[in-house]
Amino acid sequence: MQLEDTERYVLTRQGRYLSATFKRPHRVLSTCRINGGLREDLTHIANHQSCEGVAHVVRDRAVSGHDAYHRHACGAGELPPESTALMATAANMQCATLAQAAYEDLAVSVIATAGVLGNATRAGDPAGWHEYQDGSRPVDRAAHGSTAVASGTPVSPSESGSGTIVTLVFVNQPCTPACLVRAATMVTEGKSAAVLDLRMPSLQSCGLATGTGTDQLAIAAPLARDGDWERHWAGSHNTLGELIGRTTHAAVTRCLLLQNGLCPELRRSLTAALGRHGCDESVLREVARAELEASDAHCFEQNVLAIVHDPMSAAAAYGMAEILDLTRGGVLHAEVAREAILNQAALLAAAVAVRPESLGEFRGSLQPYQDLTPGRLAAVAVVKGFERKWT
């Protein structure tokens, strides 16, 4: 399947491989282990699905070593191993999305694959692995007296799981090496903005994700020929930076819908807002059984999906999550945050109950629960709001 054909390259998708074949020399900046960095001698850049996202042992991995795997994978994709920068992911190439934008003589194309459900992280989260000369090993934080990874099992840096965002970026005009480096920051910002817009949680902390632990990119621009001049800047104040950021955001957003079924409408739920703070469906059910009569708890559990997707309840939940994030970042100090969180929990209860006039009543009933964790307090607010809705 031919996806794009220009005078500079042809972009095709074939089976598990997505590849660009250059028709003229390009300057390429990429994160690839083999043939990566800044290169001017590549004939191809490519992305391929190296495995399924979960519990898949690929026979090709019997090939030992990164160099050997690179050659094996390039061979399978009919790509020249000595002049190909090849990226890997567990994402489906059928979900790859092409986004394009132009201004006057400038044009940018971004082809992306993206998934965030298995590997989402926030920049600065505690890492699970440390690299040594002979490979990577798990971080022993207890031995070094540092904070443990917040949750889950860290993903090996040698694996590209279903949580990986891979972007191939093509600029139609020559760019200096420094310009490509600046362009890489715009690709990263565009990707992070797409993930943040969906309020995706990090799986390594209680913060919002900014990407995944295995994201990769390649940016290509044609080498200057006689009469050509090179672009020097790709920041957000000029059109090249705008085009790169906008197309990356569009491609990644569309990919997350195709690969993970994620879209803004489906993120409109109170558990999407507060799940990373400990208020998910299992906690809601548990609190309902503890706080309500058996028949009411049964009714709550049978209707929990309708409760968590109620628009006003989701709005209140996201407000509470924002307060928690502002507290975590130091914008709100602890003394103010404690009261603000209680106020927001009361608003959440009032939203569930469809009784905005009862905000003060809910604040009083929730005050004895103020020392609970934020997620638990939110769950109590939801349950009490549901109870008050029918009394």
N, C-alpha and C positions, 0 to 999 in steps of 0.2 A: 504494500500500500504506500503510494507516494503522498506525503503530507504537504510538502512545499518544494518548489523548484525555482531557484533564482539563478542569476548569472554567477553567483558566488558559491553556491552549494546546493545539494539536493538532500532533502530530509525524507527518510523512509521508515516504515514500521513493518517488520517481518517477524512473525512469531513472537518470541520473547525478547526481541531486539528492536531498539529504536536508534537509528544511526544517521549521522550527517556526513556526507562525502563532499570534501572541498573541491571546487573546480579551479580555484586559484589559491595561492599561499595565504594563510591566516596567522595572526598572532593569537594564541590561545592561553588563557589563564585557567587552570583547573585544580581541583583538589585530589586528583587521581594519584594513587600510590605509584603506579607504573605510568611513565610518560606524562606525569603531572607537572605542576608548577607553571612557569612561563615558558612557552615553546613556540617556535616558528617553523617547525619541520613536520607538523602533523598533517596527515591526509584525512583522518576521520576522528570524530568524537562520537561517543555512543553511550547508551544506557541499556541495561538488560536486567531481566528478572532472573536472579540467581537461585531463588528458592521460593517456596510458599512462606507465608508469614508466621505460621505456627507449626511446631512439631514435624518439621520436614527435614529429613536427612537426604541430601542430594548426592546422587552417585558421583557426580562430577567432582565432589569434594575429596574423592579418593586421590585426586591429583594433589600432590604435596607441594606446598610453598606458593607464595604470591606470584612469582614469576611464571611458574608452571601453570597456575590456574589462569593467569592472564592470557597466556598463549592458547591454552585449551579453550577458554571462553571466546576469544577472538576467532579461533578456528571454527567453532560451532556457529558463529555469527557471520562467517565469511568476511572477516575484517583483518587487515594486516597488523599483526601484533606489535611490530617495531614502530609503527607510526599512528597508533590508535590510543586515545585516552578513553578508557572504558570505566564507566561507573556501574554500580550494582545496587539492587534493591529487591525487596520482596513484592513490590507493587506490581500490579497488572499493567502491562504496556497498552492494553486495550482501553485503559482509563487515562492514558496520557492526553494532555490538553495543550493545544497551541493557541497562544494569545499574541496579537500583533498590534502595533501602534506606530504612527508616523507623524512627523512634522517637517514640512518643507523637504529638504534633501535627506533627512534622517529617518531611519526605519529600524525598529527593534522587533524581533520575534523571540518568544520564550516558549519552549516546549517542556512541560513539567510532568513528573509523576509525584504523587504525594499520599502519605498516610500518616496519621498521628496517634492512632489508638493504642499502639503497643510500645511506644518509645518516646513519648512527649517529654520534653525537659524545658527548664527555664535557664537562661544564661546565668551561671554562677551557682546552680544547684550543686549539692555534694556529689562528687563523681564516685563511680563504683569501681573504677579501674585505674591502674598506674602502669605506664609503659616502661619496660626495661629493654635491654639490648636483645634479649632472647624472646621477647613477647610481652604481653600484658597480663597482670595478675590482679586479683581483687584487692581493693584498698582495705587495710586493717586500721580503721579509725580508732578503735579502742586502744590499740598499741601506741598510737601517735597522739592520743589525748584530744581528738577532735570530734566534731559532731557526727553522728551516724547518719547514713542515708535515710531520708524520711520514711520511705515506704517502698515496697516491692523489691524484686531482685534485679540488680543492675544488668543491663544488656551488654554483652561482650562487644568491645569496639571492633572486633573482627567480623561481626555479623551485621548485615544490613536487613533489619527486620521490616515488618509491615509498617512500622513507624519510621519512615524515611522520606525526606523531601529532596528530590533531585531536580535541578533546573539546568537546562541547556539554553544559553542566551546567545543570540546572534545580532550583532550590530552591523549595519550595512556600510559604515564609513570607517576608515582607518583610525585607530586609537593608539596613543602612546602606552607603554607598559604601566605608567602611573595612572593613566585614565582607566585601564582595565581593573587595577586594584581598587580604585574608587568605585567603579561600576560594581565590583563584588560586594561592597558595603551596601549599595542600593538594592541589589538582589536579596541580600540578607534582610534588609529592612522591609522590603516588600513581602517576603515570605513571613517574617515575624508579624507584620501587620495583619496578614490574612489569618494567621493562627489566633492572634489576640482578638480580632474582630469576632471570632466564634467563641471567645472566652473558653478556650480549651485548657484543661488543667494539666499541670506538670505531674508526671508519675513519680517524680523524685522529691517533691516538696509540696507544700500547700499553695504555692504560687501559680499564676497563670503561665502557661507554656509560651515560649518564644520560638520553638522549633522542635527538632528531635536530636537525639544523640548521635545520629549517623547521617546528617544532611550532607549533600555534596552538590557541587556546581561546576559548570564550565562556561566560560565566556569567550566568544570568538569574534574577531574583527579582521577584515582583510588587510593584508600588508599594503602599505602605500606604494603606488606606482608613479611613474613620471607625471607630474602635474597634480598629484594628490597632496593633500595636507592632512595632518593627524589631529584628531580631537584630543584635547588635553584635560578635560574635566567632565565628570559625570555625577555631580552632586545634585541635591534636590532643588537647587536654585536655577538649574539650567535644563533645557529641554531633553537632553540625553538622559540625565538622571531621572527626570519625570517619566519618560517613556519606559525606562528599565523598571522603575518601581511599580508603575501602573500595570505593565504587562505581567510582571512576576506575580503581583497580587491577584490579578484576574486568573492566571493559569493555575496557581496553587489553590485558590478558592474553588474553582471548578473541579479540580482533581479531588479535593477532599469530599466533594459531593459524590463523585463517581466511585471513588475507591472506598470511602468510609460511610457514605450516606449522610454526611454532615452538611447542614445548611442552617442559616440563621433561624428559620422557623422552628426547626427541631431542637435548637438550643434554648428555646423559650420554655424553660421549666425550672422549678425551684431546686430540683436536685442537680441540674446542670450548673446552677449558680452556686450551690452550697455543698455539693458532693465532696469537693476537695477539702472542705472544712469539717467533714464528718457527718453531714446530713444527707444520707442516701435512702433509698427505699427500704432497705433492711432495718435501718435505725428508726425510720418512721413507723414501720410495723411493730418493732419492739417497743417503742414508746407508747404506741396506741394500746398495746396489750397491757402495759403497766398502768396507764392513766385512765383508761375507759372501762366501762362495764363490758362484759364479754360480747354481748350482742352488738354494742356500738363499735367495739374494736373490730369485730368481724365485718361490719358495714364499712368501716374505714379502710380495711385491707382490700375489700372487694372494689373499692372506688379510688384506690391510691393513685392510679394513673391520671384520672380526671382531676384529682386534687393537685398533683404536682405540675400539671400542664395549664392550670388556670392562669390566664394572663396577668391579672392583678397580683396574684400570689407570687408569680415569677418575678414581677417588677420589684416587689418588696424584698424578695430573696436576693436579687442582684444588688439592691441597695445595701443590704446587710453585708454581702460579700465585698462590696466596694469599701465599706467602713473597715472591715477586717484587713483588706489590702493596704489601705491608707495607714492603719495602725502599724502593720508589719513594716511599712516603709518609713515610719517615723513622722508622717505628716500630721497624724493625730496622736497626741500623747495619751498614755494609758488611762489617766484619770477621766479625761473627756470620752475616750473610746468606750469605757465600761458603761457609761450612761447612754451613749449613742447606740451601742449594740442592743441594750435593753429596749430603747425606744423603737429601734428597727424591728426587733422581735415582736413587739406589741403591734406594730403596723402589719407585720406578716400575719399574725393571728387575726387581726381585724379584716384583712383581705380574704383570708380563707373563710371566715365567718360571714363575709359580705355585710359587715357591720362597721363601717368607718366611724360612725358616731360613738362606738364603744372602745376607742383607742385607749382612753384613760383607764377603763375597767380592765382591759387586757394588760396594761402596764403593771397595774397593781397585782394581778393574779400571777404574773410571771416573775415578779421581784424575788420571791423565795427561791427561784431557780437560777438566779443571776450568776452563781458561782460554777454552774455547769460549763463544760466546753461550749464554744459558740455553736458547733454543729448540733450538740444535744439540746441546747437552749432553743435553737431554731425548730428542732423536731417537736419539742414540747409546745412551742407556739402554734405550730401547724395543727397538732392534735387538739389543743384547747380551742383553737378557732373552729375546727370541724365540729367539736362538741357543742359550741355555742351557736353554730349555724342552725341547729335543730332544737334548741331549747328556748 
